[in-house]
Amino acid sequence: MNIPAEKELLIRMIRDTDDPQILASIRNLFSENRVDWWAALNDDLKNEILAGMDEVNRGEFVDYEDIMSKHRK
């Protein structure tokens, strides 16, 4: 990828658009106030994710290949 050429293309696209939604989306990409996805989750979801991670760490999971080998014929 040619970074300078890509930047120039993006600059031209931004300059040529009058769509406020596109401009707002671009501004949000560069915003320093971006929301951390983990912080946006409710406590129930966080607890489920953490419980799942604990199960994996304890080895309480079934390997993908094991499941697939039983169903492939």
mmCIF file of the N, C-alpha and C atoms, coordinates in Angstrom:
data_MODEL
# 
_entry.id   MODEL 
# 
loop_
_atom_site.group_PDB 
_atom_site.id 
_atom_site.type_symbol 
_atom_site.label_atom_id 
_atom_site.label_alt_id 
_atom_site.label_comp_id 
_atom_site.label_asym_id 
_atom_site.label_entity_id 
_atom_site.label_seq_id 
_atom_site.pdbx_PDB_ins_code 
_atom_site.Cartn_x 
_atom_site.Cartn_y 
_atom_site.Cartn_z 
_atom_site.occupancy 
_atom_site.B_iso_or_equiv 
_atom_site.pdbx_formal_charge 
_atom_site.auth_seq_id 
_atom_site.auth_comp_id 
_atom_site.auth_asym_id 
_atom_site.auth_atom_id 
_atom_site.pdbx_PDB_model_num 
ATOM 1   N N  . MET A 1 1  ? 0.845   -1.182  0.000  1.00 0.00 ? 1  MET A N  1 
ATOM 2   C CA . MET A 1 1  ? 0.000   0.000   0.000  1.00 0.00 ? 1  MET A CA 1 
ATOM 3   C C  . MET A 1 1  ? 0.887   1.241   0.000  1.00 0.00 ? 1  MET A C  1 
ATOM 4   N N  . ASN A 1 2  ? 0.545   2.175   -0.819 1.00 0.00 ? 2  ASN A N  1 
ATOM 5   C CA . ASN A 1 2  ? 1.255   3.440   -0.906 1.00 0.00 ? 2  ASN A CA 1 
ATOM 6   C C  . ASN A 1 2  ? 0.546   4.429   0.028  1.00 0.00 ? 2  ASN A C  1 
ATOM 7   N N  . ILE A 1 3  ? 1.100   4.634   1.215  1.00 0.00 ? 3  ILE A N  1 
ATOM 8   C CA . ILE A 1 3  ? 0.462   5.464   2.240  1.00 0.00 ? 3  ILE A CA 1 
ATOM 9   C C  . ILE A 1 3  ? 0.211   6.896   1.771  1.00 0.00 ? 3  ILE A C  1 
ATOM 10  N N  . PRO A 1 4  ? 1.203   7.574   1.188  1.00 0.00 ? 4  PRO A N  1 
ATOM 11  C CA . PRO A 1 4  ? 0.935   8.959   0.736  1.00 0.00 ? 4  PRO A CA 1 
ATOM 12  C C  . PRO A 1 4  ? -0.193  9.040   -0.292 1.00 0.00 ? 4  PRO A C  1 
ATOM 13  N N  . ALA A 1 5  ? -0.243  8.099   -1.211 1.00 0.00 ? 5  ALA A N  1 
ATOM 14  C CA . ALA A 1 5  ? -1.305  8.110   -2.217 1.00 0.00 ? 5  ALA A CA 1 
ATOM 15  C C  . ALA A 1 5  ? -2.665  7.834   -1.570 1.00 0.00 ? 5  ALA A C  1 
ATOM 16  N N  . GLU A 1 6  ? -2.699  6.925   -0.598 1.00 0.00 ? 6  GLU A N  1 
ATOM 17  C CA . GLU A 1 6  ? -3.936  6.618   0.109  1.00 0.00 ? 6  GLU A CA 1 
ATOM 18  C C  . GLU A 1 6  ? -4.437  7.842   0.873  1.00 0.00 ? 6  GLU A C  1 
ATOM 19  N N  . LYS A 1 7  ? -3.516  8.554   1.521  1.00 0.00 ? 7  LYS A N  1 
ATOM 20  C CA . LYS A 1 7  ? -3.891  9.775   2.244  1.00 0.00 ? 7  LYS A CA 1 
ATOM 21  C C  . LYS A 1 7  ? -4.455  10.819  1.290  1.00 0.00 ? 7  LYS A C  1 
ATOM 22  N N  . GLU A 1 8  ? -3.815  10.985  0.169  1.00 0.00 ? 8  GLU A N  1 
ATOM 23  C CA . GLU A 1 8  ? -4.279  11.969  -0.815 1.00 0.00 ? 8  GLU A CA 1 
ATOM 24  C C  . GLU A 1 8  ? -5.671  11.626  -1.319 1.00 0.00 ? 8  GLU A C  1 
ATOM 25  N N  . LEU A 1 9  ? -5.922  10.352  -1.571 1.00 0.00 ? 9  LEU A N  1 
ATOM 26  C CA . LEU A 1 9  ? -7.245  9.916   -2.010 1.00 0.00 ? 9  LEU A CA 1 
ATOM 27  C C  . LEU A 1 9  ? -8.298  10.218  -0.942 1.00 0.00 ? 9  LEU A C  1 
ATOM 28  N N  . LEU A 1 10 ? -7.977  9.913   0.311  1.00 0.00 ? 10 LEU A N  1 
ATOM 29  C CA . LEU A 1 10 ? -8.915  10.185  1.401  1.00 0.00 ? 10 LEU A CA 1 
ATOM 30  C C  . LEU A 1 10 ? -9.177  11.680  1.558  1.00 0.00 ? 10 LEU A C  1 
ATOM 31  N N  . ILE A 1 11 ? -8.144  12.473  1.438  1.00 0.00 ? 11 ILE A N  1 
ATOM 32  C CA . ILE A 1 11 ? -8.307  13.932  1.529  1.00 0.00 ? 11 ILE A CA 1 
ATOM 33  C C  . ILE A 1 11 ? -9.242  14.426  0.431  1.00 0.00 ? 11 ILE A C  1 
ATOM 34  N N  . ARG A 1 12 ? -9.047  13.925  -0.791 1.00 0.00 ? 12 ARG A N  1 
ATOM 35  C CA . ARG A 1 12 ? -9.920  14.321  -1.895 1.00 0.00 ? 12 ARG A CA 1 
ATOM 36  C C  . ARG A 1 12 ? -11.365 13.905  -1.631 1.00 0.00 ? 12 ARG A C  1 
ATOM 37  N N  . MET A 1 13 ? -11.550 12.694  -1.115 1.00 0.00 ? 13 MET A N  1 
ATOM 38  C CA . MET A 1 13 ? -12.905 12.205  -0.841 1.00 0.00 ? 13 MET A CA 1 
ATOM 39  C C  . MET A 1 13 ? -13.585 13.056  0.236  1.00 0.00 ? 13 MET A C  1 
ATOM 40  N N  . ILE A 1 14 ? -12.836 13.414  1.268  1.00 0.00 ? 14 ILE A N  1 
ATOM 41  C CA . ILE A 1 14 ? -13.388 14.262  2.335  1.00 0.00 ? 14 ILE A CA 1 
ATOM 42  C C  . ILE A 1 14 ? -13.732 15.638  1.785  1.00 0.00 ? 14 ILE A C  1 
ATOM 43  N N  . ARG A 1 15 ? -12.821 16.193  0.998  1.00 0.00 ? 15 ARG A N  1 
ATOM 44  C CA . ARG A 1 15 ? -13.043 17.526  0.439  1.00 0.00 ? 15 ARG A CA 1 
ATOM 45  C C  . ARG A 1 15 ? -14.272 17.552  -0.475 1.00 0.00 ? 15 ARG A C  1 
ATOM 46  N N  . ASP A 1 16 ? -14.539 16.447  -1.193 1.00 0.00 ? 16 ASP A N  1 
ATOM 47  C CA . ASP A 1 16 ? -15.629 16.410  -2.169 1.00 0.00 ? 16 ASP A CA 1 
ATOM 48  C C  . ASP A 1 16 ? -16.996 16.078  -1.567 1.00 0.00 ? 16 ASP A C  1 
ATOM 49  N N  . THR A 1 17 ? -17.037 15.613  -0.319 1.00 0.00 ? 17 THR A N  1 
ATOM 50  C CA . THR A 1 17 ? -18.329 15.233  0.251  1.00 0.00 ? 17 THR A CA 1 
ATOM 51  C C  . THR A 1 17 ? -18.977 16.383  1.008  1.00 0.00 ? 17 THR A C  1 
ATOM 52  N N  . ASP A 1 18 ? -20.300 16.409  0.928  1.00 0.00 ? 18 ASP A N  1 
ATOM 53  C CA . ASP A 1 18 ? -21.090 17.353  1.712  1.00 0.00 ? 18 ASP A CA 1 
ATOM 54  C C  . ASP A 1 18 ? -21.993 16.596  2.690  1.00 0.00 ? 18 ASP A C  1 
ATOM 55  N N  . ASP A 1 19 ? -21.752 15.311  2.826  1.00 0.00 ? 19 ASP A N  1 
ATOM 56  C CA . ASP A 1 19 ? -22.577 14.469  3.685  1.00 0.00 ? 19 ASP A CA 1 
ATOM 57  C C  . ASP A 1 19 ? -22.141 14.627  5.137  1.00 0.00 ? 19 ASP A C  1 
ATOM 58  N N  . PRO A 1 20 ? -22.970 15.239  5.984  1.00 0.00 ? 20 PRO A N  1 
ATOM 59  C CA . PRO A 1 20 ? -22.578 15.468  7.370  1.00 0.00 ? 20 PRO A CA 1 
ATOM 60  C C  . PRO A 1 20 ? -22.362 14.173  8.158  1.00 0.00 ? 20 PRO A C  1 
ATOM 61  N N  . GLN A 1 21 ? -23.073 13.108  7.782  1.00 0.00 ? 21 GLN A N  1 
ATOM 62  C CA . GLN A 1 21 ? -22.895 11.837  8.488  1.00 0.00 ? 21 GLN A CA 1 
ATOM 63  C C  . GLN A 1 21 ? -21.513 11.240  8.222  1.00 0.00 ? 21 GLN A C  1 
ATOM 64  N N  . ILE A 1 22 ? -21.064 11.338  7.001  1.00 0.00 ? 22 ILE A N  1 
ATOM 65  C CA . ILE A 1 22 ? -19.721 10.837  6.666  1.00 0.00 ? 22 ILE A CA 1 
ATOM 66  C C  . ILE A 1 22 ? -18.672 11.643  7.415  1.00 0.00 ? 22 ILE A C  1 
ATOM 67  N N  . LEU A 1 23 ? -18.821 12.961  7.407  1.00 0.00 ? 23 LEU A N  1 
ATOM 68  C CA . LEU A 1 23 ? -17.849 13.810  8.092  1.00 0.00 ? 23 LEU A CA 1 
ATOM 69  C C  . LEU A 1 23 ? -17.845 13.546  9.598  1.00 0.00 ? 23 LEU A C  1 
ATOM 70  N N  . ALA A 1 24 ? -19.028 13.343  10.181 1.00 0.00 ? 24 ALA A N  1 
ATOM 71  C CA . ALA A 1 24 ? -19.114 13.046  11.611 1.00 0.00 ? 24 ALA A CA 1 
ATOM 72  C C  . ALA A 1 24 ? -18.466 11.703  11.920 1.00 0.00 ? 24 ALA A C  1 
ATOM 73  N N  . SER A 1 25 ? -18.652 10.728  11.044 1.00 0.00 ? 25 SER A N  1 
ATOM 74  C CA . SER A 1 25 ? -18.033 9.410   11.247 1.00 0.00 ? 25 SER A CA 1 
ATOM 75  C C  . SER A 1 25 ? -16.514 9.507   11.215 1.00 0.00 ? 25 SER A C  1 
ATOM 76  N N  . ILE A 1 26 ? -16.002 10.281  10.294 1.00 0.00 ? 26 ILE A N  1 
ATOM 77  C CA . ILE A 1 26 ? -14.550 10.466  10.202 1.00 0.00 ? 26 ILE A CA 1 
ATOM 78  C C  . ILE A 1 26 ? -14.039 11.175  11.447 1.00 0.00 ? 26 ILE A C  1 
ATOM 79  N N  . ARG A 1 27 ? -14.749 12.198  11.878 1.00 0.00 ? 27 ARG A N  1 
ATOM 80  C CA . ARG A 1 27 ? -14.343 12.911  13.098 1.00 0.00 ? 27 ARG A CA 1 
ATOM 81  C C  . ARG A 1 27 ? -14.318 11.954  14.286 1.00 0.00 ? 27 ARG A C  1 
ATOM 82  N N  . ASN A 1 28 ? -15.318 11.076  14.391 1.00 0.00 ? 28 ASN A N  1 
ATOM 83  C CA . ASN A 1 28 ? -15.367 10.114  15.490 1.00 0.00 ? 28 ASN A CA 1 
ATOM 84  C C  . ASN A 1 28 ? -14.201 9.141   15.460 1.00 0.00 ? 28 ASN A C  1 
ATOM 85  N N  . LEU A 1 29 ? -13.743 8.790   14.268 1.00 0.00 ? 29 LEU A N  1 
ATOM 86  C CA . LEU A 1 29 ? -12.593 7.894   14.162 1.00 0.00 ? 29 LEU A CA 1 
ATOM 87  C C  . LEU A 1 29 ? -11.354 8.495   14.815 1.00 0.00 ? 29 LEU A C  1 
ATOM 88  N N  . PHE A 1 30 ? -11.235 9.794   14.724 1.00 0.00 ? 30 PHE A N  1 
ATOM 89  C CA . PHE A 1 30 ? -10.054 10.470  15.256 1.00 0.00 ? 30 PHE A CA 1 
ATOM 90  C C  . PHE A 1 30 ? -10.279 11.089  16.638 1.00 0.00 ? 30 PHE A C  1 
ATOM 91  N N  . SER A 1 31 ? -11.466 10.917  17.148 1.00 0.00 ? 31 SER A N  1 
ATOM 92  C CA . SER A 1 31 ? -11.804 11.515  18.432 1.00 0.00 ? 31 SER A CA 1 
ATOM 93  C C  . SER A 1 31 ? -11.024 10.859  19.569 1.00 0.00 ? 31 SER A C  1 
ATOM 94  N N  . GLU A 1 32 ? -10.576 11.668  20.495 1.00 0.00 ? 32 GLU A N  1 
ATOM 95  C CA . GLU A 1 32 ? -9.879  11.148  21.663 1.00 0.00 ? 32 GLU A CA 1 
ATOM 96  C C  . GLU A 1 32 ? -10.856 10.635  22.708 1.00 0.00 ? 32 GLU A C  1 
ATOM 97  N N  . ASN A 1 33 ? -12.125 10.885  22.524 1.00 0.00 ? 33 ASN A N  1 
ATOM 98  C CA . ASN A 1 33 ? -13.141 10.497  23.500 1.00 0.00 ? 33 ASN A CA 1 
ATOM 99  C C  . ASN A 1 33 ? -13.861 9.220   23.078 1.00 0.00 ? 33 ASN A C  1 
ATOM 100 N N  . ARG A 1 34 ? -13.154 8.336   22.405 1.00 0.00 ? 34 ARG A N  1 
ATOM 101 C CA . ARG A 1 34 ? -13.780 7.101   21.964 1.00 0.00 ? 34 ARG A CA 1 
ATOM 102 C C  . ARG A 1 34 ? -14.116 6.231   23.169 1.00 0.00 ? 34 ARG A C  1 
ATOM 103 N N  . VAL A 1 35 ? -15.243 5.560   23.085 1.00 0.00 ? 35 VAL A N  1 
ATOM 104 C CA . VAL A 1 35 ? -15.720 4.730   24.188 1.00 0.00 ? 35 VAL A CA 1 
ATOM 105 C C  . VAL A 1 35 ? -15.033 3.372   24.139 1.00 0.00 ? 35 VAL A C  1 
ATOM 106 N N  . ASP A 1 36 ? -14.545 2.944   25.281 1.00 0.00 ? 36 ASP A N  1 
ATOM 107 C CA . ASP A 1 36 ? -13.965 1.618   25.411 1.00 0.00 ? 36 ASP A CA 1 
ATOM 108 C C  . ASP A 1 36 ? -15.103 0.601   25.347 1.00 0.00 ? 36 ASP A C  1 
ATOM 109 N N  . TRP A 1 37 ? -15.014 -0.373  24.450 1.00 0.00 ? 37 TRP A N  1 
ATOM 110 C CA . TRP A 1 37 ? -16.115 -1.311  24.264 1.00 0.00 ? 37 TRP A CA 1 
ATOM 111 C C  . TRP A 1 37 ? -16.396 -2.093  25.546 1.00 0.00 ? 37 TRP A C  1 
ATOM 112 N N  . TRP A 1 38 ? -15.364 -2.396  26.333 1.00 0.00 ? 38 TRP A N  1 
ATOM 113 C CA . TRP A 1 38 ? -15.575 -3.137  27.574 1.00 0.00 ? 38 TRP A CA 1 
ATOM 114 C C  . TRP A 1 38 ? -16.412 -2.301  28.553 1.00 0.00 ? 38 TRP A C  1 
ATOM 115 N N  . ALA A 1 39 ? -16.120 -1.032  28.647 1.00 0.00 ? 39 ALA A N  1 
ATOM 116 C CA . ALA A 1 39 ? -16.849 -0.146  29.553 1.00 0.00 ? 39 ALA A CA 1 
ATOM 117 C C  . ALA A 1 39 ? -18.306 0.001   29.125 1.00 0.00 ? 39 ALA A C  1 
ATOM 118 N N  . ALA A 1 40 ? -18.582 -0.199  27.845 1.00 0.00 ? 40 ALA A N  1 
ATOM 119 C CA . ALA A 1 40 ? -19.945 -0.055  27.341 1.00 0.00 ? 40 ALA A CA 1 
ATOM 120 C C  . ALA A 1 40 ? -20.813 -1.276  27.637 1.00 0.00 ? 40 ALA A C  1 
ATOM 121 N N  . LEU A 1 41 ? -20.203 -2.397  28.034 1.00 0.00 ? 41 LEU A N  1 
ATOM 122 C CA . LEU A 1 41 ? -20.974 -3.611  28.327 1.00 0.00 ? 41 LEU A CA 1 
ATOM 123 C C  . LEU A 1 41 ? -21.608 -3.530  29.704 1.00 0.00 ? 41 LEU A C  1 
ATOM 124 N N  . ASN A 1 42 ? -22.771 -4.179  29.839 1.00 0.00 ? 42 ASN A N  1 
ATOM 125 C CA . ASN A 1 42 ? -23.381 -4.226  31.168 1.00 0.00 ? 42 ASN A CA 1 
ATOM 126 C C  . ASN A 1 42 ? -22.685 -5.306  32.003 1.00 0.00 ? 42 ASN A C  1 
ATOM 127 N N  . ASP A 1 43 ? -22.922 -5.290  33.304 1.00 0.00 ? 43 ASP A N  1 
ATOM 128 C CA . ASP A 1 43 ? -22.222 -6.192  34.217 1.00 0.00 ? 43 ASP A CA 1 
ATOM 129 C C  . ASP A 1 43 ? -22.512 -7.661  33.935 1.00 0.00 ? 43 ASP A C  1 
ATOM 130 N N  . ASP A 1 44 ? -23.733 -7.997  33.514 1.00 0.00 ? 44 ASP A N  1 
ATOM 131 C CA . ASP A 1 44 ? -24.057 -9.392  33.205 1.00 0.00 ? 44 ASP A CA 1 
ATOM 132 C C  . ASP A 1 44 ? -23.197 -9.918  32.061 1.00 0.00 ? 44 ASP A C  1 
ATOM 133 N N  . LEU A 1 45 ? -23.061 -9.121  30.999 1.00 0.00 ? 45 LEU A N  1 
ATOM 134 C CA . LEU A 1 45 ? -22.236 -9.537  29.868 1.00 0.00 ? 45 LEU A CA 1 
ATOM 135 C C  . LEU A 1 45 ? -20.768 -9.665  30.260 1.00 0.00 ? 45 LEU A C  1 
ATOM 136 N N  . LYS A 1 46 ? -20.284 -8.710  31.029 1.00 0.00 ? 46 LYS A N  1 
ATOM 137 C CA . LYS A 1 46 ? -18.897 -8.779  31.492 1.00 0.00 ? 46 LYS A CA 1 
ATOM 138 C C  . LYS A 1 46 ? -18.661 -10.052 32.298 1.00 0.00 ? 46 LYS A C  1 
ATOM 139 N N  . ASN A 1 47 ? -19.589 -10.368 33.196 1.00 0.00 ? 47 ASN A N  1 
ATOM 140 C CA . ASN A 1 47 ? -19.440 -11.565 34.022 1.00 0.00 ? 47 ASN A CA 1 
ATOM 141 C C  . ASN A 1 47 ? -19.467 -12.843 33.191 1.00 0.00 ? 47 ASN A C  1 
ATOM 142 N N  . GLU A 1 48 ? -20.319 -12.891 32.165 1.00 0.00 ? 48 GLU A N  1 
ATOM 143 C CA . GLU A 1 48 ? -20.356 -14.058 31.294 1.00 0.00 ? 48 GLU A CA 1 
ATOM 144 C C  . GLU A 1 48 ? -19.052 -14.224 30.524 1.00 0.00 ? 48 GLU A C  1 
ATOM 145 N N  . ILE A 1 49 ? -18.523 -13.137 30.021 1.00 0.00 ? 49 ILE A N  1 
ATOM 146 C CA . ILE A 1 49 ? -17.252 -13.190 29.290 1.00 0.00 ? 49 ILE A CA 1 
ATOM 147 C C  . ILE A 1 49 ? -16.129 -13.644 30.214 1.00 0.00 ? 49 ILE A C  1 
ATOM 148 N N  . LEU A 1 50 ? -16.067 -13.073 31.392 1.00 0.00 ? 50 LEU A N  1 
ATOM 149 C CA . LEU A 1 50 ? -15.018 -13.458 32.348 1.00 0.00 ? 50 LEU A CA 1 
ATOM 150 C C  . LEU A 1 50 ? -15.151 -14.915 32.774 1.00 0.00 ? 50 LEU A C  1 
ATOM 151 N N  . ALA A 1 51 ? -16.392 -15.394 32.957 1.00 0.00 ? 51 ALA A N  1 
ATOM 152 C CA . ALA A 1 51 ? -16.605 -16.796 33.313 1.00 0.00 ? 51 ALA A CA 1 
ATOM 153 C C  . ALA A 1 51 ? -16.132 -17.705 32.186 1.00 0.00 ? 51 ALA A C  1 
ATOM 154 N N  . GLY A 1 52 ? -16.415 -17.328 30.951 1.00 0.00 ? 52 GLY A N  1 
ATOM 155 C CA . GLY A 1 52 ? -15.959 -18.101 29.797 1.00 0.00 ? 52 GLY A CA 1 
ATOM 156 C C  . GLY A 1 52 ? -14.446 -18.144 29.709 1.00 0.00 ? 52 GLY A C  1 
ATOM 157 N N  . MET A 1 53 ? -13.811 -17.025 29.983 1.00 0.00 ? 53 MET A N  1 
ATOM 158 C CA . MET A 1 53 ? -12.345 -16.985 29.962 1.00 0.00 ? 53 MET A CA 1 
ATOM 159 C C  . MET A 1 53 ? -11.768 -17.875 31.064 1.00 0.00 ? 53 MET A C  1 
ATOM 160 N N  . ASP A 1 54 ? -12.413 -17.882 32.232 1.00 0.00 ? 54 ASP A N  1 
ATOM 161 C CA . ASP A 1 54 ? -11.966 -18.755 33.320 1.00 0.00 ? 54 ASP A CA 1 
ATOM 162 C C  . ASP A 1 54 ? -12.086 -20.221 32.921 1.00 0.00 ? 54 ASP A C  1 
ATOM 163 N N  . GLU A 1 55 ? -13.180 -20.590 32.266 1.00 0.00 ? 55 GLU A N  1 
ATOM 164 C CA . GLU A 1 55 ? -13.365 -21.971 31.809 1.00 0.00 ? 55 GLU A CA 1 
ATOM 165 C C  . GLU A 1 55 ? -12.257 -22.379 30.849 1.00 0.00 ? 55 GLU A C  1 
ATOM 166 N N  . VAL A 1 56 ? -11.940 -21.510 29.916 1.00 0.00 ? 56 VAL A N  1 
ATOM 167 C CA . VAL A 1 56 ? -10.872 -21.802 28.956 1.00 0.00 ? 56 VAL A CA 1 
ATOM 168 C C  . VAL A 1 56 ? -9.538  -21.956 29.689 1.00 0.00 ? 56 VAL A C  1 
ATOM 169 N N  . ASN A 1 57 ? -9.264  -21.078 30.627 1.00 0.00 ? 57 ASN A N  1 
ATOM 170 C CA . ASN A 1 57 ? -8.008  -21.160 31.383 1.00 0.00 ? 57 ASN A CA 1 
ATOM 171 C C  . ASN A 1 57 ? -7.905  -22.447 32.193 1.00 0.00 ? 57 ASN A C  1 
ATOM 172 N N  . ARG A 1 58 ? -9.046  -23.007 32.626 1.00 0.00 ? 58 ARG A N  1 
ATOM 173 C CA . ARG A 1 58 ? -9.049  -24.260 33.372 1.00 0.00 ? 58 ARG A CA 1 
ATOM 174 C C  . ARG A 1 58 ? -9.059  -25.468 32.441 1.00 0.00 ? 58 ARG A C  1 
ATOM 175 N N  . GLY A 1 59 ? -9.107  -25.223 31.136 1.00 0.00 ? 59 GLY A N  1 
ATOM 176 C CA . GLY A 1 59 ? -9.127  -26.316 30.172 1.00 0.00 ? 59 GLY A CA 1 
ATOM 177 C C  . GLY A 1 59 ? -10.496 -26.903 29.943 1.00 0.00 ? 59 GLY A C  1 
ATOM 178 N N  . GLU A 1 60 ? -11.525 -26.208 30.365 1.00 0.00 ? 60 GLU A N  1 
ATOM 179 C CA . GLU A 1 60 ? -12.899 -26.693 30.232 1.00 0.00 ? 60 GLU A CA 1 
ATOM 180 C C  . GLU A 1 60 ? -13.505 -26.218 28.918 1.00 0.00 ? 60 GLU A C  1 
ATOM 181 N N  . PHE A 1 61 ? -13.029 -26.802 27.836 1.00 0.00 ? 61 PHE A N  1 
ATOM 182 C CA . PHE A 1 61 ? -13.554 -26.468 26.526 1.00 0.00 ? 61 PHE A CA 1 
ATOM 183 C C  . PHE A 1 61 ? -13.344 -27.651 25.604 1.00 0.00 ? 61 PHE A C  1 
ATOM 184 N N  . VAL A 1 62 ? -14.039 -27.634 24.481 1.00 0.00 ? 62 VAL A N  1 
ATOM 185 C CA . VAL A 1 62 ? -13.888 -28.677 23.476 1.00 0.00 ? 62 VAL A CA 1 
ATOM 186 C C  . VAL A 1 62 ? -13.208 -28.050 22.271 1.00 0.00 ? 62 VAL A C  1 
ATOM 187 N N  . ASP A 1 63 ? -12.169 -28.687 21.814 1.00 0.00 ? 63 ASP A N  1 
ATOM 188 C CA . ASP A 1 63 ? -11.405 -28.185 20.678 1.00 0.00 ? 63 ASP A CA 1 
ATOM 189 C C  . ASP A 1 63 ? -12.254 -28.214 19.398 1.00 0.00 ? 63 ASP A C  1 
ATOM 190 N N  . TYR A 1 64 ? -12.154 -27.195 18.625 1.00 0.00 ? 64 TYR A N  1 
ATOM 191 C CA . TYR A 1 64 ? -12.906 -27.070 17.372 1.00 0.00 ? 64 TYR A CA 1 
ATOM 192 C C  . TYR A 1 64 ? -12.698 -28.282 16.474 1.00 0.00 ? 64 TYR A C  1 
ATOM 193 N N  . GLU A 1 65 ? -11.461 -28.712 16.310 1.00 0.00 ? 65 GLU A N  1 
ATOM 194 C CA . GLU A 1 65 ? -11.162 -29.848 15.426 1.00 0.00 ? 65 GLU A CA 1 
ATOM 195 C C  . GLU A 1 65 ? -11.805 -31.128 15.929 1.00 0.00 ? 65 GLU A C  1 
ATOM 196 N N  . ASP A 1 66 ? -11.885 -31.319 17.247 1.00 0.00 ? 66 ASP A N  1 
ATOM 197 C CA . ASP A 1 66 ? -12.539 -32.506 17.799 1.00 0.00 ? 66 ASP A CA 1 
ATOM 198 C C  . ASP A 1 66 ? -14.018 -32.540 17.424 1.00 0.00 ? 66 ASP A C  1 
ATOM 199 N N  . ILE A 1 67 ? -14.668 -31.409 17.547 1.00 0.00 ? 67 ILE A N  1 
ATOM 200 C CA . ILE A 1 67 ? -16.088 -31.337 17.186 1.00 0.00 ? 67 ILE A CA 1 
ATOM 201 C C  . ILE A 1 67 ? -16.263 -31.575 15.703 1.00 0.00 ? 67 ILE A C  1 
ATOM 202 N N  . MET A 1 68 ? -15.461 -30.922 14.890 1.00 0.00 ? 68 MET A N  1 
ATOM 203 C CA . MET A 1 68 ? -15.606 -31.030 13.441 1.00 0.00 ? 68 MET A CA 1 
ATOM 204 C C  . MET A 1 68 ? -15.307 -32.451 12.954 1.00 0.00 ? 68 MET A C  1 
ATOM 205 N N  . SER A 1 69 ? -14.334 -33.130 13.559 1.00 0.00 ? 69 SER A N  1 
ATOM 206 C CA . SER A 1 69 ? -13.980 -34.483 13.125 1.00 0.00 ? 69 SER A CA 1 
ATOM 207 C C  . SER A 1 69 ? -15.145 -35.449 13.354 1.00 0.00 ? 69 SER A C  1 
ATOM 208 N N  . LYS A 1 70 ? -15.948 -35.206 14.376 1.00 0.00 ? 70 LYS A N  1 
ATOM 209 C CA . LYS A 1 70 ? -17.094 -36.065 14.651 1.00 0.00 ? 70 LYS A CA 1 
ATOM 210 C C  . LYS A 1 70 ? -18.226 -35.853 13.645 1.00 0.00 ? 70 LYS A C  1 
ATOM 211 N N  . HIS A 1 71 ? -18.277 -34.674 13.043 1.00 0.00 ? 71 HIS A N  1 
ATOM 212 C CA . HIS A 1 71 ? -19.385 -34.343 12.151 1.00 0.00 ? 71 HIS A CA 1 
ATOM 213 C C  . HIS A 1 71 ? -19.000 -34.385 10.672 1.00 0.00 ? 71 HIS A C  1 
ATOM 214 N N  . ARG A 1 72 ? -17.747 -34.561 10.371 1.00 0.00 ? 72 ARG A N  1 
ATOM 215 C CA . ARG A 1 72 ? -17.306 -34.686 8.971  1.00 0.00 ? 72 ARG A CA 1 
ATOM 216 C C  . ARG A 1 72 ? -17.383 -36.147 8.572  1.00 0.00 ? 72 ARG A C  1 
ATOM 217 N N  . LYS A 1 73 ? -17.851 -36.402 7.439  1.00 0.00 ? 73 LYS A N  1 
ATOM 218 C CA . LYS A 1 73 ? -17.887 -37.785 6.938  1.00 0.00 ? 73 LYS A CA 1 
ATOM 219 C C  . LYS A 1 73 ? -17.726 -37.789 5.464  1.00 0.00 ? 73 LYS A C  1 
# 
